[in-house]
């Protein structure tokens, strides 16, 4: 953990130079941040995993009739993915295990990665949800409930503000 707050410089300054000890401390913190930032990389792609913001890449499209969620899951099969929907929350989770070996070069690799994304949904018919998986793209379609239109409220825009 860094010793100082990121927004402030700690240490006394001589003119425009920072004391060498504090410059070394700041540089070591930056190096550790850079090293440990890579540990949350997905083993099967260049995007971030397990941070709730990156992997898998998800698009949510909503119309008056349905909500469609598309997740890009390259290299996975439908058996590697689990879908659950309860209390207005869609959970997409899964894992990938990969092993490769090249005996001629005495080389082998093993990758393992898990992910989970939770997407809150409102005014849907959970029991009518459907999913399709093709070419590494998962598409989930959930019909909207008839009450969905009634829950929409228009917000007027003030032209003077």
PEJOVEN-V754142 format. One line per field, one symbol per residue. ss: DSSP state (~ for helix, > for strand, _ for the rest). phi: phi as a letter, one per 40 degrees, with the letter a starting at -180 (. if undefined). burial: b if it has 9 or more other ideal C-beta (glycine too) atoms within 8 Angstrom, else e. Layout:
ss: ???
phi: ???
burial: ???
This chain:
ss: ____________>>__>>_~~~~~~~~~~~~~~~~~~~~~>______>________>>>>>>___>>>>>>>_____~~~>>>>>>__>>>>>>>>>>>>>>~~~_>>>>>>>>>>>>>>___>_~~~_>>>>>__>>>>>>>>_~~~~~~__________
phi: .ccbcccbcbhcbbgbccddccccdcccccccdccccccccccbicccbgbgbbbccbbbbbbcbabbbbbcbcgbbcccbbbabafgbcbbaiabbbbbabccbfbabbbaabaabbbcbbfbbdcbcbabbafgbcbbbbcccccdccccbcbcbcccc
burial: eeebeeeeeebebeeeebbeebbebbeebeeeeeeeeeeebbebeebbbeeeebbbebeeeeeeebbbbbbbbeebeeebbebebeeebbbbbbbbebeeeeeeeeeeeebbbbbebebebeebbbeebebebeeebbbbbbbbeeebeeeeeeeeeeeee
